Amino acid sequence: METFIIRALQLIMSLSLLVIIHEAGHFLFARLFKTRVEKFCLFFDPWFTLFKFKPKRSDTEYAVGWLPLGGYVKISGMIDESMDTEQMKQPMQPWEFRAKPAWQRLLIMVGGVLFNFLLALFIYSMILFAWGDEYIPVQKAPLGMDFNETMHRAGFRDGDVLLSADGTPLERMGGDLLTAIVDARQVTVLRQGKEASVYIPDGLMDRLLADSVRFADFRMPYVIDSLIADSPAQKAGLQPGDSIVGMDGRSGISFYDFAEEMASRKKAFLQASTDSARNALRTVRLTYVRGDETRELTLEADTTFLIGVYAVTDASRLFPVTKQEYGFFASFPAGMKLGINTLVGYVDQMKYVFSKEGAKQLGGFGTIGSIFPATWDWHQFWYMTAFLSIILAVMNILPIPALDGGHVLFLLYEIIARRKPSDKFMERAQVVGMILLFGLLLWANFNDILRFVF
């Protein structure tokens, strides 16, 4: 329950900020061109509002709605979410949206998207200034990667160290690395000390989208963090800091290899018919490294096939970490580069949304909330907020009626054709767009329910 509350609070805080900034973009451009804004509302407010006030000598009412699905600014003389068609039947007034030149209306409509993108750039810059850029280079992972079954079928093997995709070096884990791999014709890996090539099959991303697990993870060394008193490992002489590197003559094992082998032995133990067979399964010969010295020992696991060891799980303690510090002024060009790369990567991945498997991966508020950490972490909160700001900008600029991109599309048509679409057409387009958006919202949240149930 505590985890749910922490993630929910982070989600509400993040979305509130993003909605306010987005609507502020529309609001400020509207006021710049002396266009009247009748209402500025955080969240939607069908039937009633939680809070509202209107300053003296102001045309704008400020409100907080109860339905946290977004927000809006109601601009005079515009067909929008309010569907105020009666206003459009009145004589045109000079302060109305429809009375302004097309280029001014275009800037008012792109203002929200522009502000969301600028917010993302600013947040990324401040993240780099406050925390720097820290990551684990995939080429320096000593045991390589563990891959899922789809990647195994594509030709990757556990322990491969990722080097390059079509000659471009691979640097860090994340969406950009996955995109580089699936879009490549050939990926070069280091396998057992020698370079090898993996040729990427068509449709790899579609198959990966159908998976319920990540395509790859760092192959974690088995380094002892602490031991349980009087456990088999402690009695055998293992100590915190020891690194288990071999088991019964098998070298280069990872933490997962060891756990998988012990689970297999436990299953065989329950099926064994003699005491000698059971005792043989419990006997484990380990090779481990202490300091610069490689040693061996034999221990006997208990009947649960646990040896009483807590392993180091913090990757930053196990792998070499690359960290780049940024001064205040240097953080801005670096933040811009990070934001633009994030935007390009997200737009590139949008093509997979329109595939069968991509549609299944669409998520609603549950999925969005799950990307926030289970414990409060300001670094991750701001990183996720910047990423969501990029997503909000991209989604809103899509040429769908009822979104900013739909209005931009019709304005571009007006500029090119030199005539406006009719009010009746705009009303119908708005209705169609809202139906599409609510359908998409229901589908995304239905997917969340299916994931939770199954």
C-alpha positions in Angstrom: 0.0 0.0 0.0 2.8 2.4 0.8 4.4 1.8 -2.6 1.1 2.5 -4.3 0.7 5.8 -2.4 4.3 6.9 -3.1 3.9 6.2 -6.8 0.5 7.8 -7.0 1.8 11.0 -5.3 4.7 11.2 -7.8 2.3 10.6 -10.7 -0.1 13.3 -9.5 2.7 15.8 -8.9 4.3 15.2 -12.2 1.1 15.3 -14.3 -0.1 18.5 -12.4 3.2 20.2 -13.3 3.1 19.1 -16.9 -0.6 20.1 -17.4 0.0 23.5 -15.8 3.1 24.2 -18.0 1.3 22.9 -21.2 -1.8 25.1 -20.6 0.4 28.0 -19.6 1.9 27.8 -23.1 -1.5 28.3 -24.7 -2.4 31.0 -22.2 0.7 33.1 -22.6 0.6 33.1 -26.4 -3.1 33.9 -26.3 -2.5 36.9 -23.9 0.5 38.0 -26.1 -1.8 38.4 -29.0 -4.6 40.0 -26.8 -6.8 37.0 -27.1 -9.3 36.5 -24.2 -8.9 33.4 -22.1 -12.1 32.7 -20.2 -10.9 29.8 -18.1 -7.6 28.1 -17.0 -8.4 24.7 -15.4 -6.0 22.1 -14.0 -7.8 18.7 -14.6 -11.2 18.4 -16.1 -14.3 19.7 -14.3 -17.5 18.2 -15.8 -20.5 19.2 -13.6 -18.5 20.8 -10.9 -15.0 22.1 -9.8 -13.1 21.6 -6.6 -11.8 25.1 -6.5 -12.1 28.3 -8.6 -11.5 32.0 -8.4 -11.5 35.0 -10.7 -9.2 38.0 -9.9 -10.6 41.5 -10.1 -10.3 43.2 -13.5 -9.4 39.8 -15.1 -11.3 38.0 -17.9 -9.9 34.6 -16.8 -11.3 32.2 -14.1 -8.8 29.8 -12.6 -10.0 26.4 -11.4 -9.1 23.0 -10.3 -11.2 20.1 -11.6 -11.9 16.7 -10.1 -11.1 14.5 -13.1 -7.2 14.1 -13.4 -7.1 13.4 -17.1 -5.5 16.6 -18.2 -6.5 20.2 -18.2 -7.6 23.0 -20.5 -7.8 26.7 -21.2 -11.0 28.0 -22.7 -10.2 30.6 -25.3 -12.9 32.9 -26.6 -14.0 32.3 -30.1 -12.6 28.8 -30.5 -14.2 25.4 -30.9 -12.5 23.2 -28.2 -13.3 20.7 -25.5 -16.0 22.9 -24.1 -18.0 22.5 -27.4 -19.4 26.0 -26.8 -21.1 26.4 -30.1 -23.4 29.1 -29.0 -20.5 31.6 -28.7 -19.6 30.8 -32.3 -23.1 32.0 -33.4 -22.5 35.5 -32.0 -20.9 38.3 -34.0 -17.1 38.1 -34.1 -15.3 40.2 -31.5 -11.7 41.5 -31.9 -10.5 39.7 -28.7 -11.6 36.3 -30.0 -9.4 33.5 -31.3 -11.2 33.4 -34.6 -10.6 37.1 -35.2 -6.8 36.7 -35.1 -4.5 36.1 -38.1 -3.8 32.4 -38.8 -0.1 32.7 -37.8 -1.1 34.0 -34.4 -3.6 31.2 -33.9 -1.0 28.7 -35.0 1.5 30.0 -32.3 -1.3 29.9 -29.7 -2.0 26.2 -30.6 1.7 25.1 -30.6 2.4 27.0 -27.4 1.5 24.1 -25.1 3.7 21.6 -27.0 6.6 24.1 -27.1 6.4 24.8 -23.4 6.4 21.0 -22.6 9.5 20.5 -24.7 11.3 23.5 -23.2 10.4 22.2 -19.7 11.9 18.9 -20.6 15.1 20.5 -21.8 15.3 22.6 -18.6 14.7 19.6 -16.3 17.3 17.5 -18.1 19.8 20.4 -17.8 19.1 20.8 -14.0 19.4 17.0 -13.5 22.9 17.1 -15.2 23.9 20.1 -13.1 22.7 18.6 -9.8 23.6 14.9 -10.3 25.7 14.7 -13.4 25.4 11.9 -15.9 26.2 8.5 -14.5 25.9 5.2 -16.3 27.5 1.7 -16.7 29.1 1.2 -20.1 27.8 -2.0 -21.6 31.2 -2.7 -23.1 32.8 -2.8 -19.7 30.4 -5.3 -18.1 32.9 -8.1 -17.1 30.4 -10.9 -17.6 28.5 -9.5 -20.5 24.7 -9.7 -20.7 21.9 -12.1 -19.9 19.4 -12.2 -22.8 15.8 -13.3 -23.0 14.6 -16.2 -25.2 13.7 -14.0 -28.1 17.2 -12.6 -28.2 18.7 -16.1 -27.9 16.7 -17.2 -30.9 18.1 -14.1 -32.8 21.6 -15.4 -32.1 22.7 -13.8 -28.9 24.3 -15.8 -26.1 24.4 -15.2 -22.4 27.8 -13.7 -21.6 28.0 -11.7 -24.9 29.5 -8.2 -24.4 27.7 -5.8 -26.7 30.2 -3.8 -28.8 28.5 -2.1 -31.8 25.5 -2.0 -34.1 26.3 -1.5 -37.8 29.7 -0.2 -36.7 28.2 2.4 -34.2 29.6 1.7 -30.7 26.9 0.7 -28.1 27.4 2.6 -24.8 24.6 2.3 -22.3 21.5 0.3 -21.4 18.1 1.8 -22.3 15.7 2.4 -25.1 18.3 3.9 -27.4 20.4 0.8 -27.2 17.5 -1.5 -28.0 16.4 0.6 -30.9 20.0 0.6 -32.2 20.1 -3.2 -32.0 16.7 -3.9 -33.7 17.3 -1.4 -36.4 20.7 -2.8 -37.3 21.6 -5.4 -39.8 24.6 -6.7 -37.8 25.5 -6.4 -34.1 29.1 -7.1 -33.1 29.7 -8.8 -29.7 32.6 -10.1 -27.7 32.1 -13.8 -27.1 34.6 -15.8 -25.1 37.3 -13.2 -25.9 36.7 -13.1 -29.6 34.5 -10.8 -31.7 31.4 -12.4 -33.3 28.6 -11.1 -35.4 24.9 -11.5 -34.8 22.7 -10.8 -37.9 19.4 -9.2 -36.8 16.2 -10.9 -38.2 13.3 -8.9 -39.5 10.5 -8.2 -37.1 12.7 -8.6 -34.0 11.0 -5.6 -32.2 7.5 -7.1 -32.7 8.6 -10.3 -31.0 10.3 -8.4 -28.2 7.2 -6.4 -27.6 5.3 -9.6 -27.0 7.7 -10.6 -24.3 6.9 -10.0 -20.6 10.6 -9.6 -19.7 13.3 -7.2 -20.7 15.4 -8.1 -23.7 18.6 -8.1 -21.7 20.2 -7.3 -18.3 23.7 -7.1 -17.0 25.1 -10.5 -16.1 25.6 -9.9 -12.4 28.7 -11.2 -10.6 28.1 -13.2 -7.4 29.7 -10.9 -4.8 29.0 -11.5 -1.2 27.5 -8.6 0.8 26.9 -10.4 4.1 26.4 -13.9 5.5 23.9 -15.4 7.9 25.4 -16.6 11.2 26.2 -20.3 11.3 25.2 -20.7 7.7 26.9 -23.2 5.4 28.8 -20.4 3.7 30.1 -18.9 6.9 31.1 -22.3 8.3 33.0 -23.0 5.1 35.0 -19.7 5.5 33.4 -17.4 2.9 33.6 -13.7 3.9 31.9 -10.4 2.8 33.5 -9.1 -0.4 34.4 -12.6 -1.7 33.4 -13.1 -5.4 32.1 -16.5 -6.4 33.4 -17.1 -9.9 33.2 -20.9 -10.4 31.1 -23.9 -9.3 32.1 -27.6 -9.6 34.7 -26.8 -12.2 32.4 -24.4 -14.2 34.0 -21.0 -14.5 32.6 -17.5 -15.2 29.3 -18.1 -13.4 26.9 -15.2 -12.5 24.6 -14.8 -9.6 21.7 -16.0 -11.8 23.7 -19.1 -12.9 24.3 -20.1 -9.3 20.7 -19.6 -8.3 19.5 -21.6 -11.3 21.9 -24.5 -10.6 20.8 -24.6 -6.9 17.1 -24.6 -7.9 17.8 -27.5 -10.3 19.6 -29.4 -7.5 16.7 -28.9 -5.1 14.3 -30.3 -7.7 16.6 -33.3 -8.2 17.1 -33.7 -4.4 13.3 -34.1 -3.9 13.3 -36.8 -6.6 16.4 -38.7 -5.4 15.9 -42.2 -4.0 19.0 -42.7 -1.9 20.8 -40.7 0.8 24.1 -40.8 -1.1 22.5 -39.2 -4.1 20.9 -36.5 -2.0 24.1 -35.8 -0.1 26.1 -35.6 -3.4 23.6 -32.9 -4.6 24.1 -30.8 -1.5 27.9 -30.8 -1.8 29.1 -27.8 -3.7 32.7 -27.0 -4.7 33.2 -23.2 -5.2 35.9 -21.2 -6.7 36.0 -17.6 -5.3 38.2 -14.6 -5.4 39.4 -12.7 -2.3 41.4 -9.7 -3.1 43.8 -10.7 -5.8 43.8 -14.4 -4.8 41.7 -17.2 -6.3 40.7 -19.9 -3.9 38.5 -23.0 -3.7 36.4 -24.6 -0.9 33.7 -27.2 -0.5 30.5 -26.7 1.4 27.3 -28.5 2.1 24.1 -26.6 1.3 21.1 -27.1 3.6 18.0 -29.0 2.5 16.5 -25.8 1.0 19.6 -25.5 -1.1 20.5 -22.1 0.3 24.1 -21.4 1.5 23.2 -18.4 3.7 24.6 -15.6 1.6 23.2 -12.1 0.7 24.7 -10.9 -2.6 25.5 -7.4 -3.6 22.7 -6.2 -5.9 23.7 -2.6 -6.4 25.1 -2.5 -10.0 27.2 0.6 -9.2 29.2 -1.5 -6.7 29.8 -4.3 -9.2 30.6 -2.5 -12.4 32.8 0.4 -13.5 30.7 3.5 -13.6 31.2 6.4 -16.0 30.3 9.8 -14.5 30.3 13.2 -16.2 30.0 16.3 -14.0 28.5 19.6 -15.4 28.8 23.2 -14.3 25.7 25.4 -14.4 26.3 26.9 -17.8 27.6 23.6 -19.3 24.5 21.8 -18.2 22.3 23.6 -20.7 23.8 22.4 -24.0 24.2 19.0 -22.5 20.5 19.0 -21.4 19.4 20.2 -24.8 21.3 17.3 -26.4 19.8 14.8 -24.0 16.3 16.2 -24.6 16.6 16.2 -28.4 18.0 12.6 -28.4 15.2 11.5 -26.1 12.6 13.1 -28.5 14.2 11.5 -31.6 14.3 8.1 -29.9 10.7 8.3 -28.7 9.4 9.5 -32.1 11.4 6.6 -33.7 9.7 4.1 -31.4 6.2 5.5 -32.2 6.1 3.4 -35.3 5.8 0.2 -33.2 2.6 1.5 -31.5 0.7 0.9 -34.7 1.7 -2.8 -34.8 -0.4 -5.6 -33.2 2.0 -6.2 -30.4 2.6 -2.5 -29.9 -1.1 -1.8 -29.4 -1.1 -4.5 -26.6 1.7 -2.6 -24.9 -0.2 0.7 -24.6 -0.7 1.5 -20.9 -2.8 3.9 -18.9 -2.3 5.6 -15.6 -1.2 2.3 -14.0 1.6 1.9 -16.5 2.6 5.5 -16.2 2.6 5.3 -12.4 4.7 2.2 -12.4 7.7 4.0 -14.1 8.2 6.0 -10.9 10.4 4.4 -8.2 8.8 2.6 -5.3 10.7 4.8 -2.8 10.9 8.6 -3.1 13.9 9.5 -5.3 14.1 13.1 -6.6 16.6 12.2 -9.3 14.2 9.6 -10.8 11.2 11.8 -10.2 12.6 14.6 -12.3 14.0 12.3 -14.9 10.6 10.6 -15.4 8.8 14.0 -15.4 11.1 15.2 -18.2 10.5 12.1 -20.1 6.7 12.4 -19.6 6.9 16.0 -20.8 8.5 14.8 -24.0 5.7 12.2 -24.4 3.0 14.8 -23.7 4.5 17.1 -26.4 4.7 14.4 -29.0 1.2 13.0 -28.3 -0.4 16.5 -28.4 1.2 17.4 -31.7 -0.3 14.3 -33.4 -2.7 15.4 -36.2 -5.8 14.2 -34.4 -8.8 16.4 -34.0 -9.3 17.6 -30.4 -5.5 17.5 -29.9 -3.3 20.5 -30.5 -1.9 18.8 -33.6 -5.5 18.6 -35.1 -5.9 22.3 -34.7 -2.5 22.9 -36.2 -3.4 20.7 -39.2 -6.5 22.7 -39.9 -4.6 26.0 -39.5 -1.9 24.9 -42.0 -4.7 24.0 -44.4 -6.2 27.5 -43.9 -2.8 29.1 -44.5 -2.2 27.1 -47.7 -5.7 27.1 -49.1 -6.4 30.7 -47.9 -9.8 29.7 -46.5 -11.0 28.4 -43.2 -12.8 25.1 -42.6 -16.4 25.7 -41.7 -17.5 25.9 -38.0 -19.8 22.9 -38.6 -16.8 20.9 -39.9 -14.7 21.9 -36.9 -17.5 20.9 -34.5 -17.8 17.4 -36.1 -14.0 17.0 -36.2 -13.8 17.9 -32.5 -16.4 15.3 -31.6 -14.7 12.6 -33.7 -11.4 13.5 -32.1 -12.8 13.3 -28.6 -14.3 9.9 -29.3 -11.0 8.6 -30.6 -9.1 10.0 -27.6 -11.6 8.5 -25.1 -11.4 5.2 -26.9 -7.6 5.2 -26.8 -7.8 6.1 -23.1 -10.2 3.2 -22.3 -8.0 0.8 -24.3 -4.8 1.8 -22.6 -6.4 1.5 -19.1 -8.1 -1.8 -20.1 -4.6 -3.1 -20.9 -3.5 -2.1 -17.4 -6.4 -4.0 -15.9 -5.5 -7.1 -17.9 -1.9 -6.9 -16.8 -3.0 -6.6 -13.2 -5.4 -9.5 -13.3 -3.3 -11.9 -15.4 
